[in-house]
Amino acid sequence: MKDDSSITNEAFEVEGADRTAAWIVTCDHATNIVPGWVNGGELGLPPKDMARHIALDVGAAGVTRHLAKLLNAPAVLSCFSRLVIDPNRGADDPTLITQLYDGTIVPGNRNIDGAERDSRKTRLYDGYHNAIEEVIRTRQPDAIYLAIHSFTPRLNGKHPRPWHVTVLHADDDRFAAPLLSHLAAEDDLITAGNEPYTGALKGDSVDQHALRSGRPNALIEIRQDLIETPEDQTKWAERLAPILEAAREDMQM
């Protein structure tokens, strides 16, 4: 059930805008929706591909919603597929609107012109990031920016990824370092820092909304096969919430 203070449009959804805790929880790749005005509402890919990690972060939206509620924090989620335009890329990143992802060609992106690119950026990418900034505006300066993502257990032709949960960060690890320490203390978890990707991607969401303003932050990646069902998403949110709170208490400001 959505929070009474939910706000939704074609670019973003904000849940719990009136929650008061010192957290901002985001989900850049929450859905596989292609808006109707984008290439007739589809990108030329079969439903099987649109259900894969190339189109969304499987399970991440459910974890985000539950976790934000447990933390008494607002949550901002995208309402469009990363294949339409990727909100976790810089505006000048060549993969902002990708034509190829994990070996899959995206037909609806092959021949887009400048006007179409600008429309996607203005209506979706900018709309989402503006919503995050509006939520941030209502938070105290030390509120932690927490981005929730998920990763596929294995990319095509690559080795299996062993981690259960990882934490991505750039140079500012004020929060990420104690969070990694608490996760490492969980005997049944395989965890790591800056895996399976680097946490220093110029122009990504954390860079835009946390690093540039000096806000403490972390990006959490959970392996997708662990959060495929609503029940598992709830369990992971319930497991992560006290760990996050403990890491915040240990954070050196």
C-alpha positions in Angstrom: 0.0 0.0 0.0 1.3 3.4 -0.9 1.9 6.1 1.6 -0.7 8.9 1.8 2.0 11.4 0.9 2.9 9.7 -2.4 3.4 11.8 -5.4 3.6 10.2 -8.9 4.0 11.3 -12.5 5.6 10.0 -15.7 9.1 10.5 -14.4 9.1 9.7 -10.7 7.3 8.5 -7.6 7.9 9.9 -4.2 6.6 7.9 -1.2 6.6 9.3 2.3 7.5 12.9 1.4 6.5 13.9 4.9 8.6 11.3 6.7 11.1 13.0 9.0 14.2 10.7 9.4 17.6 11.8 8.2 17.7 9.6 5.1 16.9 10.0 1.4 16.3 6.6 -0.3 16.3 6.4 -4.1 15.8 3.7 -6.7 17.1 4.8 -10.1 16.1 1.6 -12.0 12.7 0.8 -10.3 10.7 -0.2 -13.3 10.7 -1.4 -17.0 7.9 1.0 -18.1 8.3 2.6 -21.5 6.0 5.7 -21.7 3.4 5.6 -24.5 5.0 8.6 -26.2 8.3 6.9 -26.5 8.4 4.8 -29.7 4.7 3.9 -29.2 5.3 2.5 -25.7 7.9 -0.2 -26.6 11.5 -0.4 -27.6 11.3 -3.4 -30.0 12.3 -6.0 -27.3 10.3 -9.0 -26.3 8.7 -9.2 -22.8 11.4 -11.6 -21.7 14.1 -9.1 -22.3 12.1 -6.3 -20.8 11.8 -8.4 -17.6 15.6 -8.8 -17.4 18.2 -6.7 -15.6 18.9 -4.8 -18.8 15.5 -3.0 -18.4 15.3 -2.6 -14.6 16.9 -3.5 -11.4 14.9 -6.6 -10.5 13.5 -6.4 -6.9 15.1 -3.1 -6.1 11.8 -1.1 -6.0 10.3 -3.4 -3.4 13.3 -3.3 -1.2 13.4 0.5 -1.5 9.7 0.9 -0.5 10.0 -1.3 2.5 13.3 0.0 3.6 12.3 3.6 3.4 9.2 2.9 5.5 11.3 1.1 8.1 13.7 4.0 8.2 10.9 6.6 8.3 12.4 8.1 5.2 11.2 9.5 1.9 11.7 7.3 -1.2 12.1 8.5 -4.7 11.7 5.9 -7.5 12.0 6.3 -11.3 8.9 5.5 -13.4 10.6 4.6 -16.6 13.0 1.9 -17.8 16.7 2.5 -17.8 16.6 1.5 -21.5 14.5 4.6 -22.3 17.1 6.8 -20.6 19.4 5.9 -17.7 19.0 8.2 -14.7 22.1 6.8 -13.2 24.4 8.2 -15.9 25.7 11.7 -16.4 23.9 13.8 -18.9 26.8 13.6 -21.3 27.5 9.9 -20.8 27.5 8.0 -24.1 25.4 5.3 -22.5 22.7 7.7 -21.3 20.4 6.2 -24.0 22.0 2.8 -24.8 21.7 0.9 -28.0 23.4 -2.2 -26.7 23.2 -3.7 -23.2 24.7 -7.0 -22.2 24.7 -8.2 -25.8 21.1 -7.2 -26.5 20.5 -4.6 -29.2 17.7 -2.1 -28.3 15.9 -1.5 -31.6 13.9 1.5 -30.3 17.1 3.4 -29.5 19.0 2.8 -32.7 17.8 5.7 -34.8 16.5 8.3 -32.3 17.1 11.9 -33.3 18.1 14.9 -31.2 14.5 16.0 -30.6 13.6 12.6 -29.2 16.7 12.5 -27.1 15.9 15.9 -25.7 12.3 14.9 -24.9 13.4 11.9 -23.0 16.0 13.9 -21.1 13.7 16.8 -20.2 10.5 14.9 -19.4 12.1 11.8 -17.7 15.7 12.2 -16.7 15.4 15.8 -15.6 12.0 15.2 -14.0 13.4 12.4 -11.8 16.5 14.3 -10.7 14.5 17.4 -10.0 12.2 15.4 -7.8 15.2 14.1 -5.8 16.5 17.6 -5.4 13.1 18.8 -4.1 13.1 16.0 -1.5 16.7 16.8 -0.5 15.7 20.5 -0.1 13.5 19.4 2.8 16.2 17.3 4.6 18.9 18.4 7.0 22.5 18.6 5.6 23.7 15.4 7.2 20.8 13.3 5.9 22.3 10.2 4.2 21.7 9.7 0.5 21.1 6.0 0.0 20.7 4.5 -3.5 19.2 1.0 -3.8 20.2 -1.1 -6.8 20.4 -4.8 -7.7 22.8 -6.7 -10.0 22.4 -9.8 -12.1 24.1 -12.9 -10.8 25.9 -13.2 -14.1 26.4 -11.2 -17.2 26.5 -13.0 -20.6 29.7 -14.8 -21.0 31.1 -13.6 -17.7 31.9 -15.4 -14.4 29.2 -15.8 -11.7 29.1 -13.0 -9.2 29.4 -14.5 -5.7 28.4 -11.5 -3.6 25.1 -11.2 -1.8 25.2 -7.5 -1.2 27.8 -4.9 -2.0 28.4 -1.2 -1.2 29.5 1.2 -3.9 31.2 4.5 -2.9 33.6 7.1 -4.2 36.2 8.9 -2.1 33.7 9.9 0.5 33.3 6.7 2.5 32.1 8.3 5.8 29.0 6.2 5.8 30.1 3.4 3.3 33.0 2.3 5.5 31.0 1.6 8.7 28.2 0.1 6.6 30.7 -2.3 5.0 32.1 -3.2 8.4 28.6 -4.1 9.7 27.8 -6.1 6.7 31.1 -8.0 6.9 30.2 -9.0 10.5 27.2 -10.9 9.1 28.6 -14.5 9.0 26.2 -15.7 6.2 26.8 -12.8 3.8 29.4 -12.5 1.0 29.9 -8.8 0.7 32.4 -6.3 -0.9 33.1 -2.7 -1.6 32.9 -1.3 -5.2 31.8 -4.6 -6.7 30.6 -5.6 -9.3 31.1 -1.9 -10.4 33.0 1.1 -9.3 31.3 3.6 -7.1 33.0 6.5 -8.8 31.0 7.2 -11.9 31.0 10.9 -12.9 27.5 12.3 -13.2 25.7 9.3 -11.7 22.9 9.9 -9.2 25.2 9.7 -6.1 27.6 12.2 -7.7 24.8 14.6 -8.6 22.9 14.5 -5.3 25.5 13.7 -2.7 29.1 14.0 -3.7 28.9 17.4 -5.2 27.2 18.8 -2.0 29.3 16.8 0.5 26.3 14.7 1.7 27.2 11.3 3.2 26.1 8.5 1.0 26.3 4.9 -0.2 24.9 2.8 -3.0 23.7 -0.7 -2.1 23.7 -3.5 -4.6 21.8 -6.7 -3.9 22.0 -9.8 -6.1 18.8 -10.1 -8.0 18.1 -13.8 -7.4 17.9 -13.0 -3.7 15.1 -10.4 -4.0 12.9 -11.7 -6.9 9.8 -12.1 -4.7 7.9 -9.5 -2.6 8.6 -11.7 0.5 12.3 -11.7 -0.1 12.3 -8.0 -0.8 10.6 -7.4 2.6 13.1 -9.7 4.4 16.1 -7.9 2.9 14.6 -4.5 3.9 14.1 -5.8 7.4 17.6 -7.1 7.6 19.2 -4.0 6.2 17.3 -1.4 8.2 19.0 -2.1 11.6 22.4 -2.5 9.9 22.0 0.9 8.2 21.0 2.5 11.5 24.0 1.0 13.3 26.3 2.2 10.6 24.9 5.7 10.9 25.6 5.7 14.6 29.2 4.7 13.9 29.7 7.3 11.1 32.3 9.9 11.8 31.0 13.4 10.8 
